[in-house]
Amino acid sequence: MRKALPLLIFASLSVCACDSGGVKPPFGGGDAPQVSVDALRSAAKDPDVRRFYEATQWQPVWSKRLEKQLGDAVHLAPKHALLPDMFMPKTLPSDAAEREAALTKAALSYAGALANGRVDPAKASEVYTLPRPKTDVARGLAEALQNKKANVGAWLDSLAPQTDEYRALSAAFLRYAQIASSAQDQDIRAGKPMKPGARDPRVGPLAEALKFNGYLPENAVIAAGAQPYAPRIVQAVKAMQQDFGLKADGVVGPDTLQILNTGPTERARQIAVNMERRRWLARELPPTRVDVNTAATFLEYWRDGKLRDRRNVVTGQPDWETPQLGSPMFQLVAHPTWTVPKSIEAEELATKGPAYFASQNIVRKGDKYVQMPGPKNALGAVKFDLKNDQAIYLHDTPAKALFSANERHKSHGCIRVQDALGFARMLAQDDGVLEQFDKAFRDKPNDQSFIALKREIPVRLMYYTVFLDPSGQLAFRTDAYGWDEDVAVALGRPQAARHKVRRQSGDIGP
């Protein structure tokens, strides 16, 4: 949803409109239709449109050339997984003033969607604190139209993310949308798991579903009737399983079947949501940062603009979701203690007795349980402290086997890091505090020690169910939290079935 741009921005534009450094008429070459100030004031009912014309001293801006450019640009909205009629009416008013105002409203609305996102993430998400873009589209439009050789389409296109990943998402969306428009739904019926080499009448529908999803060539021919589950089809299934984080064994069981039966329409929908999430993000990224994809359960450590490290993580399970946060890391904690949150105490520890607490080295301190440092500590050997109001942080874990699982939404919301000690030492070395960290870790195994980082590291916790993998290919993951649906509906797409990963009981760690 668009928010009204601050009055202060437009006040400053209006004040400097006639100065040499400001925005000033004529606009777009000065050949816009003649419209009286009173007529334009009457037509410009939208607050954003009125503020725009205050900045242009109520000068009309839309010549036939610029109107065509805007129409052509909005017509290309599908490459951003948006619909043209979200922004521009199919029939524009014939009255010159009404038409002028309608064109400006369309331009500002479309520019805002590309630059800042069409949906307000704070309204589509329970928690969202990631850095947002701060693009003043009204100023940008006024400056673009002031140029005699103004190219509205090029300016609009420049507002969307200019990354390889966004371009790949765009190309994939158009491809899946095209497949969906010509595909007929043909669900693969449930039954016994289909194993490589077996003969099964479902092989034909399986191959068609793989074609629709882009895992088999469109011209692949599969005969009717019971056919062998042949190697080329098995390899296509394995590739799909790998993309969605399933065990890539080629066996078509319930989870694989569910993904195949969603079809290209669902893929296009999923990509549209993920493109919108990219538009929510600030375009200028900190060259040194830690990015965690909580949907795909991995993190990337960027140092001075280059990828330094990539490793698996365990994130929150359904009903204990890891929120979407922008939160700086400010210190490392060697041999941490863990104060058990009241929510975990009530749900996980209410039935435990003294023997359990003794075996886990958990003691009562005041009105809270605290787990002391040691091999069974839920935070493992090291904790990465973040600054946020959600009590979310990164940490080690004694449950190492979870990192090799395909489905890694197992925690109570915090992020467990594979080889966390190695990662902590890498960060400490890059920050110049490795000696302090190693000394504290070595000399005080029974006491937690705090090692402040010299420079805080921005950490972004993001929820991407479609992303570029290290090979440069788009990969898909299951919408574990069901959050894709919230954004899809906010984008105006029809309601669809909500799929969430089943919550599983496990260890008590955060």
Disulfide bonds with the S-S distance in Angstrom:
none
